[in-house]
Amino acid sequence: MRTLPDHLRKGMKLVIVGCNPSESSVRVGHYYAGRTNLFWPVLYESGVVPEPFDYHDDKRVIEFGIGLTDLVKKPTKGVEELSREDFAEGRIVLSQKLEEFAPHVVAFNGKIVYEQFSQRKCKFGLQKELLYGARVYVLPSTSGQNALGKGERVKHFRKLAQLVTRTEKDRETKTS
């Protein structure tokens, strides 16, 4: 099965977890490549990354201490094509990755992603639980199929950027 490679390194300040790659993203070999997906513009407008770029340069997120992966690696046209088994396997594999790579903050791109991972309902925003020592933030999905407006997504990505900055400052204070 062809899919997208993870963009992960140990100790990243942020890892963003998508649900699964779209068939179009896998075809071009880059994350969030759908024409209607707002991921890249929102990432920049919210201050998560300091300069604009798009899916063609998705590997550049690593330069900013940001990783990309998915809960399920199986590409589909839509999330409804994924089975319970796909999610069950994805939970195990993602848990192993998060434990191994130990990011400081984990953001789930969409409530369905976190709810499938944690197997409980959630609200957008910062979650109470840590995940392998990482703070957890649930974002509104950047998919073009999400009815939420761009402004609402930017607001949450901005809060995520602030969380990442705060988390990094806290870590520096503890090590100095």
C-alpha positions as CSV (number, residue, x, y, z in Angstrom):
1,M,0.0,0.0,0.0
2,R,1.4,3.4,-1.0
3,T,1.0,6.1,1.7
4,L,2.7,9.2,3.0
5,P,5.9,8.9,5.0
6,D,5.9,10.4,8.5
7,H,7.9,13.6,9.0
8,L,9.1,12.9,12.6
9,R,12.2,13.4,14.6
10,K,12.9,12.9,18.3
11,G,11.8,15.7,20.7
12,M,9.9,17.9,18.3
13,K,8.1,20.8,19.8
14,L,4.9,19.8,17.9
15,V,3.5,16.8,16.1
16,I,0.3,17.3,14.1
17,V,-1.8,14.1,13.6
18,G,-4.2,13.9,10.7
19,C,-6.9,11.2,10.3
20,N,-5.5,9.5,7.2
21,P,-4.1,10.6,3.9
22,S,-6.4,11.4,1.0
23,E,-5.9,9.5,-2.2
24,S,-5.0,12.8,-3.9
25,S,-2.3,13.6,-1.3
26,V,-0.8,10.1,-1.7
27,R,-0.9,10.5,-5.5
28,V,1.2,13.7,-5.3
29,G,3.3,12.5,-2.3
30,H,2.5,15.4,0.1
31,Y,0.4,16.1,3.2
32,Y,-2.8,18.1,2.9
33,A,-2.6,18.5,-0.9
34,G,-6.3,18.7,-1.5
35,R,-7.4,22.0,-3.2
36,T,-10.0,22.7,-0.6
37,N,-7.8,21.8,2.5
38,L,-7.0,25.0,4.5
39,F,-4.1,23.4,6.4
40,W,-1.2,25.3,4.9
41,P,-2.7,28.8,4.9
42,V,-4.0,28.4,8.4
43,L,-0.7,27.0,9.7
44,Y,1.0,30.3,8.6
45,E,-1.9,32.8,9.4
46,S,-2.1,31.5,12.9
47,G,1.7,31.8,13.5
48,V,2.4,28.1,13.9
49,V,5.0,28.6,11.2
50,P,6.8,31.9,10.5
51,E,6.5,31.9,6.7
52,P,4.0,30.7,4.1
53,F,4.6,27.5,2.2
54,D,2.3,24.8,0.8
55,Y,2.1,21.1,0.4
56,H,4.9,20.9,-2.2
57,D,7.3,21.8,0.7
58,D,5.6,19.8,3.4
59,K,8.9,18.4,4.6
60,R,10.0,21.9,5.6
61,V,7.8,21.7,8.8
62,I,10.7,19.8,10.3
63,E,12.8,23.0,10.1
64,F,10.3,24.6,12.6
65,G,10.4,21.6,15.0
66,I,7.0,20.3,13.7
67,G,6.2,16.8,12.7
68,L,3.4,15.3,10.6
69,T,1.8,11.9,10.8
70,D,-1.6,10.2,10.6
71,L,-3.7,8.1,12.9
72,V,-4.3,5.7,10.0
73,K,-1.9,5.4,7.1
74,K,-4.4,3.9,4.7
75,P,-5.4,6.4,2.0
76,T,-9.1,6.8,1.2
77,K,-11.4,9.3,-0.5
78,G,-13.2,9.9,2.8
79,V,-13.0,8.9,6.5
80,E,-16.2,6.8,6.2
81,E,-14.1,4.2,4.2
82,L,-12.0,3.4,7.3
83,S,-13.0,0.4,9.4
84,R,-12.9,-0.1,13.2
85,E,-9.9,-2.4,12.5
86,D,-8.1,0.4,10.7
87,F,-8.6,2.7,13.7
88,A,-7.6,0.0,16.2
89,E,-4.4,-0.7,14.4
90,G,-3.8,3.1,14.0
91,R,-4.1,3.6,17.8
92,I,-1.4,1.1,18.5
93,V,1.0,2.4,15.8
94,L,0.5,6.1,16.7
95,S,1.0,5.3,20.4
96,Q,4.3,3.7,19.6
97,K,5.4,6.7,17.5
98,L,4.4,9.2,20.2
99,E,6.3,7.3,22.8
100,E,9.4,6.9,20.6
101,F,9.5,10.5,19.3
102,A,8.3,12.2,22.5
103,P,7.0,15.5,21.1
104,H,6.3,18.3,23.5
105,V,2.8,19.0,22.1
106,V,0.5,16.8,20.0
107,A,-2.2,18.4,18.0
108,F,-5.0,16.3,16.4
109,N,-6.3,17.8,13.2
110,G,-10.0,17.2,13.8
111,K,-12.2,15.9,16.7
112,I,-12.8,12.6,14.9
113,V,-9.1,11.9,14.9
114,Y,-8.7,12.4,18.7
115,E,-12.0,10.7,19.5
116,Q,-11.0,7.6,17.5
117,F,-7.6,7.6,19.1
118,S,-8.7,8.2,22.7
119,Q,-12.1,6.4,22.3
120,R,-14.0,9.2,24.1
121,K,-15.8,12.4,23.1
122,C,-13.9,15.7,23.4
123,K,-14.2,19.4,22.8
124,F,-11.9,21.5,20.7
125,G,-8.9,22.9,22.5
126,L,-6.4,21.9,25.1
127,Q,-7.2,18.5,26.7
128,K,-6.7,17.7,30.4
129,E,-4.7,14.5,29.8
130,L,-1.0,14.4,28.7
131,L,0.0,11.9,26.1
132,Y,3.4,10.3,26.7
133,G,4.3,13.6,28.5
134,A,3.0,15.8,25.7
135,R,0.3,18.4,26.0
136,V,-2.7,17.6,23.7
137,Y,-4.7,20.1,21.6
138,V,-7.7,19.1,19.4
139,L,-8.1,21.4,16.4
140,P,-11.0,21.8,14.0
141,S,-10.3,19.8,10.9
142,T,-8.8,21.8,8.0
143,S,-10.6,19.5,5.5
144,G,-12.7,21.4,2.9
145,Q,-15.6,19.2,4.0
146,N,-15.6,20.8,7.5
147,A,-18.4,23.3,7.8
148,L,-16.5,25.5,10.3
149,G,-15.3,28.8,8.8
150,K,-11.6,29.6,8.3
151,G,-11.7,32.2,11.1
152,E,-12.7,29.6,13.7
153,R,-9.8,27.3,12.5
154,V,-7.3,30.1,12.6
155,K,-8.4,31.0,16.1
156,H,-7.7,27.4,17.3
157,F,-4.4,27.2,15.4
158,R,-3.4,30.5,17.0
159,K,-4.1,29.0,20.5
160,L,-2.0,26.0,19.5
161,A,0.9,28.3,18.5
162,Q,0.6,30.0,21.9
163,L,0.6,26.6,23.7
164,V,3.7,25.5,21.8
165,T,5.5,28.8,22.7
166,R,4.5,28.5,26.4
167,T,5.5,24.8,26.5
168,E,8.9,25.6,25.0
169,K,9.5,28.4,27.5
170,D,8.5,26.2,30.4
171,R,11.0,23.5,29.1
172,E,13.8,26.1,28.8
173,T,13.1,27.4,32.4
174,K,13.3,23.8,33.8
175,T,16.6,23.1,32.0
176,S,18.4,26.4,32.8
